[in-house]
Amino acid sequence: MKLFLMTAIIATTLAIGGCAQKQESTVPESIMTNDGNVNILWQTPNDYSDIEATIGLQSTFEQYLFTQLTDELGKLANKHLANDQQLDLTVTNVDLAGDVQPTFGATTNDIRVISDLYPPKISFDYALTQNGKIIKSGSEKLNNMGFLFGIQPITNDAFPYERDLLLDWFKKTIMPVL
């Protein structure tokens, strides 16, 4: 009888273990976005410091974040880049301004609390090319520790602090060589 129970327990454990196999992730390791002469490769977003969604699906939030930042940089860059110039970025890390805090049942969603303890940060490699020849390239680790100082306009803009990091970098680093 003990042998039968022992065999049944082992068989059940093996059967349950076989049913609980890990599924392969279907999320792409990198995401490419572009706007005119600007291409951005968002490399392994699962490894980024903080791009946590507070509402909806994480994959939808990531696509929205990446598209918004690419569009904002593209608006400025496409005004200044010639038709034969190309700006390519490979983003290796993003840490959105603020920190996601749970609401402990007060609402169904968490909230992102913006505080100077959690400044926006973006790390990337870049290359500015003209007719396939590199004009300027390098690596950047952008952050803005004083992002909350000064007058803060009230807007509905998505990701204003991260957008400002990219636009300020473009104005200071890329525009002088154009």
C-alpha positions as CSV (number, residue, x, y, z in Angstrom):
1,M,0.0,0.0,0.0
2,K,2.9,2.4,0.9
3,L,4.5,1.6,-2.4
4,F,1.3,2.3,-4.3
5,L,0.9,5.7,-2.5
6,M,4.5,6.6,-3.1
7,T,4.2,5.7,-6.8
8,A,1.0,7.8,-7.1
9,I,2.6,10.8,-5.4
10,I,5.6,10.7,-7.7
11,A,3.5,10.2,-10.8
12,T,1.3,13.1,-9.9
13,T,4.2,15.3,-9.2
14,L,5.8,14.5,-12.5
15,A,2.5,15.0,-14.4
16,I,2.0,18.4,-12.8
17,G,5.6,19.4,-13.4
18,G,5.2,18.5,-17.1
19,C,2.2,20.7,-17.4
20,A,3.9,23.7,-15.9
21,Q,6.5,24.2,-18.6
22,K,7.9,27.7,-19.2
23,Q,6.5,29.3,-22.3
24,E,8.9,31.0,-24.7
25,S,8.7,34.8,-24.6
26,T,7.1,36.3,-27.8
27,V,8.2,39.8,-26.9
28,P,10.9,41.0,-29.3
29,E,14.2,41.7,-27.7
30,S,14.6,45.0,-29.5
31,I,12.2,47.5,-31.1
32,M,13.0,49.8,-34.0
33,T,11.2,53.1,-34.4
34,N,11.8,55.8,-36.9
35,D,10.7,59.3,-37.9
36,G,12.1,60.7,-41.2
37,N,15.9,60.8,-40.8
38,V,15.9,59.5,-37.3
39,N,16.1,55.8,-36.4
40,I,16.1,54.5,-32.8
41,L,16.7,51.0,-31.8
42,W,15.4,50.3,-28.4
43,Q,17.7,47.5,-27.4
44,T,16.4,44.8,-24.9
45,P,13.7,47.0,-23.2
46,N,13.2,44.2,-20.6
47,D,16.5,45.2,-19.1
48,Y,15.8,48.9,-18.8
49,S,15.9,50.4,-15.3
50,D,12.3,51.7,-15.2
51,I,9.7,51.8,-18.0
52,E,7.0,50.3,-15.9
53,A,3.4,50.9,-17.1
54,T,0.9,52.2,-14.6
55,I,-2.1,51.4,-16.7
56,G,-2.8,48.9,-19.5
57,L,-0.5,46.4,-21.0
58,Q,3.2,46.8,-20.6
59,S,3.9,46.1,-24.3
60,T,1.4,48.7,-25.4
61,F,2.9,51.3,-23.0
62,E,6.5,50.5,-24.2
63,Q,5.4,51.0,-27.9
64,Y,3.7,54.3,-27.0
65,L,6.8,55.5,-25.0
66,F,9.2,54.6,-27.8
67,T,7.0,56.1,-30.5
68,Q,6.5,59.4,-28.6
69,L,10.1,59.9,-27.9
70,T,11.1,59.1,-31.5
71,D,8.5,61.5,-32.8
72,E,9.6,64.3,-30.6
73,L,13.3,63.9,-31.5
74,G,12.3,63.5,-35.2
75,K,10.3,66.8,-35.2
76,L,13.5,68.7,-34.2
77,A,16.0,66.6,-36.1
78,N,14.2,66.5,-39.4
79,K,14.2,70.4,-39.5
80,H,18.0,70.5,-39.3
81,L,19.2,67.3,-41.0
82,A,19.8,67.4,-44.7
83,N,18.1,64.7,-46.9
84,D,21.3,62.7,-47.1
85,Q,21.9,62.8,-43.4
86,Q,20.8,60.1,-40.9
87,L,20.8,60.0,-37.1
88,D,20.8,56.5,-35.6
89,L,20.5,55.8,-31.9
90,T,20.7,52.5,-30.0
91,V,19.1,53.0,-26.6
92,T,20.6,50.8,-24.0
93,N,18.7,52.0,-20.9
94,V,15.8,54.2,-19.9
95,D,14.8,55.2,-16.4
96,L,11.7,57.3,-16.5
97,A,11.3,60.3,-14.2
98,G,9.6,59.3,-10.9
99,D,8.8,56.0,-9.4
100,V,5.8,53.7,-9.7
101,Q,4.0,53.3,-6.4
102,P,1.2,50.9,-5.6
103,T,-2.2,52.4,-4.6
104,F,-3.0,49.4,-2.3
105,G,-6.5,48.9,-3.6
106,A,-7.5,52.6,-3.8
107,T,-7.6,52.2,-7.5
108,T,-7.0,49.4,-9.9
109,N,-3.9,51.1,-11.3
110,D,-0.6,52.1,-9.7
111,I,0.6,55.7,-10.0
112,R,3.9,57.2,-11.0
113,V,5.1,59.7,-8.4
114,I,7.4,62.4,-9.8
115,S,10.0,63.4,-7.3
116,D,13.6,64.8,-7.6
117,L,14.7,61.5,-6.0
118,Y,14.0,59.8,-9.3
119,P,15.4,61.9,-12.2
120,P,15.0,60.9,-15.9
121,K,17.9,59.0,-17.4
122,I,18.6,57.7,-20.9
123,S,21.7,55.9,-22.1
124,F,22.5,55.3,-25.8
125,D,25.0,55.1,-28.6
126,Y,24.6,57.3,-31.6
127,A,25.9,57.9,-35.1
128,L,25.2,60.8,-37.4
129,T,26.0,59.9,-41.0
130,Q,26.0,61.7,-44.3
131,N,25.9,59.6,-47.5
132,G,26.9,56.6,-45.4
133,K,30.0,58.3,-43.9
134,I,30.1,59.0,-40.1
135,I,30.2,62.6,-39.2
136,K,29.9,62.2,-35.5
137,S,29.3,59.3,-33.1
138,G,29.6,58.4,-29.5
139,S,27.9,57.2,-26.3
140,E,25.8,59.2,-24.0
141,K,24.4,58.7,-20.5
142,L,21.9,61.6,-20.1
143,N,20.3,62.6,-16.8
144,N,18.8,65.8,-15.4
145,M,19.1,66.0,-11.6
146,G,17.4,69.4,-11.6
147,F,14.5,68.4,-13.8
148,L,11.9,69.8,-11.3
149,F,13.7,73.1,-10.7
150,G,12.3,76.2,-12.3
151,I,8.9,76.9,-13.7
152,Q,7.1,73.7,-14.8
153,P,4.5,74.3,-17.5
154,I,1.3,72.4,-17.1
155,T,0.8,70.3,-20.2
156,N,-0.6,67.0,-21.4
157,D,2.6,66.1,-23.1
158,A,3.7,62.5,-22.7
159,F,7.1,62.0,-21.1
160,P,8.2,65.7,-21.0
161,Y,11.3,65.1,-18.9
162,E,12.7,62.4,-21.1
163,R,11.8,64.4,-24.3
164,D,13.7,67.4,-22.9
165,L,16.8,65.2,-22.3
166,L,16.8,64.1,-25.9
167,L,16.1,67.5,-27.4
168,D,18.7,69.3,-25.2
169,W,21.2,66.6,-26.2
170,F,20.4,67.1,-29.9
171,K,20.8,70.9,-29.6
172,K,24.1,70.7,-27.8
173,T,25.7,67.8,-29.5
174,I,24.3,67.3,-33.0
175,M,23.3,70.8,-34.2
176,P,26.8,72.3,-33.9
177,V,28.2,69.8,-36.4
178,L,25.4,70.3,-39.0
